[in-house]
Amino acid sequence: MATTIHPDVSPTPITATGAAPSGTQGAGRLTANQWKIVAICAGAGMLETMDIYLIAFVLTAIAGPWQLSYGISATILLSSGIGAVIGSLVWGQVADAIGRRRAFLATILCCSAASLALAFAPEGNWLYLVLFRTVIGFGTGGFFIFVMLVQEFVPARRRGFASGIVSATAVGGLLLGAASASFLMPSIGWRGIFALGMLPAVAGLLAALIMPESPRWALARGHAEEGRRALAWSHGAGANLDEIAAAYALPQEPPAWRAVLRQRRRLASGMLINFGLVGAYYGTVLWAPTLLAQIHTLSAAEAARMMMAFSAAGLVGRVLTGWLADRFGRRRCGGVAALGAAVLLVLAALVARGDVLTPGHFRLVFGLAFVCGDSSFAVMAMYTSEIWPQRLRGRGSGLCYGAGSVGKIVGPLGLALIVGASDLIKPRATLEAILPAFLFLGALFALAGLAYLVIAFETGRRTLEELEHEGA
């Protein structure tokens, strides 16, 4: 039977230097089995993110026949964000209580089942869509568990790169959703598109067959044999398993929520970064196609293709930033990228108005801002998880991710209020409104950038065990 110690006492032994020993924990390339973990989590993340974006394409097909008003469309789209706020808190608790692997599987099954249910929506019943979109949002509220799983399996010096790959799959989900709608919806219809939301269950099946429980969660909860087996599987037979296992010699039950709320610096940095970045990024994505079409006189299809190009560049940027964050640090990379996005957005507004350069340069400046936003997003995904001690990681990450879900709602709503639009989900983009709107979005990016540089503490190139006592 596992020994339980006081919830506010860390199980990590401290050396004379104030940190747990590193050695094997922080060195080496990814093993074949660690790559399997990255691939499973990345694939599941991409397919689960696709579930979120499919509704935007389906609405274009059913809005007319179902006679959906702007208000109803707004409710359908925002319902997933509300579900995600709730889900992030619940899944964090679940991941700490029953394990990362079980929570990972549960989020996937939740999203897949809800998406399949949408394929059977009664004609014209928009409340049915709201209900199951909320369930999908609730499931995707646990996306942070995918990053957490990867981080608890891989060595410190590859944690940023591996997390960047998983973060990039969010962009891959958007591209996959757009491609599915473009090429498959004409033949299989919107119900068939919703049925594609069952695909994450395939990743869940692979995880159930291949992936063990997180070794660090198992060791911390007193399941020493299970934790050692998972370490041997992921790190290889020649790894020094004793070094990691020794950090969890005294197992403990997850403490109460008040222990999470005491971590003021972790909460402040994680929540501000998530709120600012997600709010700014989501607002930028909503406006981008209309702005591109207006300023460059592009058709809707041409603007969509340009957005796909921006998204592809952003995907590369997320992976590259993950690699850079392992070398130059999370705070520096995340802060520079977020502040860069803020400055470039304001510059893009001035370019669009003809105050600086010419409007023809808008796509270049705006595209750079888009990529900077994506890059800072990649750092956010890894930083949100690794700042938390093992015993608090699920709930702490969930609370920060929940702040991002609130930002996903506040960003578009604030944008609509600033430009005076009646459509709260996709405010009508005008050249007159672009400067105040981009100042608002830039301020959100700047908030995240300053949180990186002023409040956050550095986590790069240090083991999770070494970070246990940092930033309390």
Buried (B, 14 or more C-beta within 10 A) or exposed (E): EEEEEEBEEBBBBBEEEEBBBBEBBBEBEBBEBBBBBBBBBBBBBBBBBBBBBBBBBBBEBBBEEBEBEBEBBBBBBBBBBBBBBBBBBBBBBBBBBBBBBBBBBBBBBBBBBBBBBBBEBEEEEBBBBBBBBBBBBBBBBBBBBBBBBBBBBBBBBBBBBBBBBBBBBBBBBBBBBBEBBBEEBEEBBBEEBBBBBBBBBBBBEBBEEEBBBBBBBBBBBBBBEBBBBBBBBBBBEEBBBEBBBBBBEBBBBBBEBEBBEEBEBBBBBBBBBBBBBBBBBBBBBBBBBBBBBBBBEBEEEBBBBBBBEBBEBBBBBBBBBBBBBBEBBBBBBBBBBBBBBBBBBBBBBBBBBEEBBEBEBBBEBBBBBBBBBBBBBBBBBBBBBBBBBBBBBBBBBBBBBBBBBBBBBBBBBBBBEBBEBEBBBBBBBBBEBBBEBBBBBBBBBBBBBBBBBEBBBBBBBBBBBBBBBBBE
